[in-house]
Amino acid sequence: MEALYYPILFLFGLAVGSFLNVLILRYAPERSVFSLENLRGRSHCPHCGKTLQWFELVPFLSYIAQGGRCRSCGKKLTVQYPLVEFLSGAIFVALPLYFSKFYGFIGLFPEGSGFRSYYAYLIVWVLILLTWALISVIDMRHYLIPNELNVLLAALGVILVAVKSLPSVWLLPFHSSFLRHYLLIFSPMQNIWINHLLGALAGLLFFGLLIAISRGRAMGMGDVKLAAAAGLILSWPDMALAMIIAFILGGVWGAFLLLTKKKTLRDKLPFAPIMILGMVLTVFFGYQIVSGYFGLFNI
């Protein structure tokens, strides 16, 4: 019976991903992501302007059936359409699966009044990952992070910490961090609010210092705000690991682009997708990464 949840969650995620594409493709820096201009009106081909029919708007499948082209003008459509939709669908399936394993549940959706706060926690995390996806694609397209999305992340962070602070039967010892018991090595304090505020402070100070040293050339204020909001979400020391992973990935990616001469030292690079990838890897693989590292020293 539980297996039926997976396709339902995935299909719902595809529909949400289609909505994310609408927000992304209609976004303009001079107006809000959630402005009426972005939310209303029929979808149309970006090339010929033809209004799309319902069968041209089926998430993921329409793109595949049409060979990635507009039915009217035949021009190629951006691969962003199926990628964002598939990513959204994957979020709706992968997150419940992962949390079920991480917190030691029997089944995908545990039952009982003691798990009500868990479902609030799960919903908030789904919204966080969707917002991260939205930020990543907008930054790749426009080289900026809309302020309202950073504010949304910060608000979700506050809600997340509040939910984690509630008495619960599912939040096991050391499971307030994705690093589990390695939390004690870096943060002997077990106060959830303090650790999350320290995470926000770490992101703010580290990226703020980078901006000060580089005089704004290394990254923009949007990245600093994103780091602070993400630090509030991830907490300390998870945010520290996310930053380390992000800079390793960013260095490798930057070196690759320079060596292949696709970019020069003067070119801009969107850092938000790299930073967010570091955060996602920390959420899903943080414990394994830290455990593997300390395993080298038999710790």
Secondary structure as UniProt FT lines:
FT   HELIX           2..4
FT   HELIX           5..26
FT   TURN            29..30
FT   TURN            33..34
FT   HELIX           36..39
FT   TURN            46..48
FT   HELIX           54..56
FT   TURN            59..60
FT   HELIX           61..65
FT   TURN            66..68
FT   TURN            71..73
FT   HELIX           80..102
FT   TURN            103..104
FT   HELIX           113..115
FT   HELIX           116..142
FT   HELIX           147..165
FT   TURN            173..176
FT   TURN            178..179
FT   HELIX           180..182
FT   HELIX           183..186
FT   HELIX           192..214
FT   TURN            215..216
FT   HELIX           221..234
FT   TURN            236..237
FT   HELIX           238..259
FT   TURN            260..261
FT   TURN            265..266
FT   HELIX           272..295
FT   TURN            296..298
//
